[in-house]
């Protein structure tokens, strides 16, 4: 796991697309359209706001911290390929 980073689950309304490609402000892996795992040096609040500013006004958004160890990782099925390998590799 990367030093001085936190793991977050980010969700935004998948129908809302930013004008430019996302800057996830950390190492990110998509789980599904609008759903991401992100390792970032930013606090939850700063990451939330930096993502929010990239989305159209009024877009639904959630940013939740996760424990960055196997016991704290989300369980998932049917998500984008490589998500579990990304977690195990520490996001690299």
C-alpha positions, -999 to +999 in steps of 0.1 A: +000+000+000+012+035-008+026+056+021+006+086+032-025+078+011-060+069+018-084+046-001-117+060-012-148+048-030-161+075-053-195+074-070-210+100-092-241+100-114-229+081-144-251+102-167-231+133-158-198+136-177-171+161-170-161+184-199-125+170-197-111+136-186-113+132-148-083+141-127-089+117-098-061+134-077-045+100-070-042+065-084-076+054-095-093+023-109-128+022-123-153-004-109-182+006-131-195+037-149-194+064-123-178+042-096-141+044-087-116+032-062-091+060-056-059+061-035-051+098-028-029+119-006-059+143-002-083+143+027-119+131+020-132+166+019-105+179-005-109+149-028-147+153-027-145+189-037-119+185-064-141+158-080-173+179-075-157+208-093-151+187-124-187+176-127-217+196-140-235+216-112-260+195-093-244+161-101-250+135-074-216+125-058-204+104-029-169+100-015-164+074+012-132+063+029-123+026+030-098+008+051-068+001+029-062-035+039-079-068+028-103-068+057-115-032+047-118-036+010-152-038-005-166-071-018-177-068-054-187-089-084-192-080-120-170-049-119-144-037-144-115-062-148-084-058-127-100-041-097-089-068-071-054-069-086-052-031-084-061-033-047-036-061-040-009-042-058-014-011-037-029+008-066+002+008-088 
